[in-house]
Amino acid sequence: MNTKEMRAKSPEDLNKELLGLRKAQFSLRMQIATQQLTKTSEVARVKREIAQLKTILTEKTRAA
């Protein structure tokens, strides 16, 4: 999801998306621990999306 799509969503939708990304991040960490992860770039991608979502959520709460 790009930032334009994120900015168009409501804070409730963004929180749901953030929860899903946190679960994905946990899953990826478990795959790393058990040496089952083949695409290590997924970890960085999920981490980056979480940071973007948190930034946009902060912007929306300060604007309201």
C-alpha positions as CSV (number, residue, x, y, z in Angstrom):
1,M,0.0,0.0,0.0
2,N,1.4,3.4,-0.9
3,T,1.1,6.6,1.2
4,K,-1.6,8.0,-1.0
5,E,-3.9,5.1,-0.2
6,M,-2.9,5.3,3.5
7,R,-3.8,9.0,3.7
8,A,-7.2,8.3,2.1
9,K,-8.2,5.8,4.9
10,S,-9.8,6.7,8.2
11,P,-7.8,6.3,11.4
12,E,-9.9,3.2,12.4
13,D,-8.9,1.5,9.1
14,L,-5.3,2.5,9.6
15,N,-5.3,0.9,13.1
16,K,-6.7,-2.3,11.7
17,E,-4.0,-2.3,9.0
18,L,-1.4,-1.6,11.7
19,L,-2.6,-4.6,13.7
20,G,-2.3,-6.8,10.7
21,L,1.2,-5.6,9.9
22,R,2.3,-6.2,13.5
23,K,1.0,-9.8,13.3
24,A,2.9,-10.2,10.0
25,Q,6.0,-8.8,11.7
26,F,5.7,-11.3,14.6
27,S,5.2,-14.2,12.1
28,L,8.3,-13.1,10.2
29,R,10.3,-13.0,13.4
30,M,9.2,-16.5,14.3
31,Q,10.2,-17.7,10.8
32,I,13.7,-16.1,11.3
33,A,14.0,-17.9,14.6
34,T,13.2,-21.2,13.1
35,Q,15.2,-20.5,10.0
36,Q,12.2,-20.9,7.7
37,L,12.3,-17.4,6.2
38,T,13.6,-17.3,2.6
39,K,12.7,-13.7,1.6
40,T,14.6,-11.6,4.3
41,S,13.6,-8.4,2.5
42,E,10.0,-8.9,3.8
43,V,11.1,-8.0,7.3
44,A,12.4,-4.6,6.1
45,R,9.3,-4.0,4.0
46,V,6.9,-4.7,6.9
47,K,8.9,-2.6,9.2
48,R,8.9,0.3,6.8
49,E,5.1,0.0,6.3
50,I,4.5,0.1,10.0
51,A,6.6,3.2,10.3
52,Q,4.7,4.9,7.5
53,L,1.3,4.0,9.1
54,K,2.3,5.3,12.5
55,T,3.5,8.5,10.9
56,I,0.3,9.1,9.1
57,L,-1.8,8.1,12.2
58,T,0.1,10.8,14.2
59,E,-0.5,13.4,11.5
60,K,-4.2,12.6,11.4
61,T,-4.6,12.8,15.2
62,R,-2.7,16.1,15.4
63,A,-4.8,17.6,12.6
64,A,-8.1,16.6,14.4
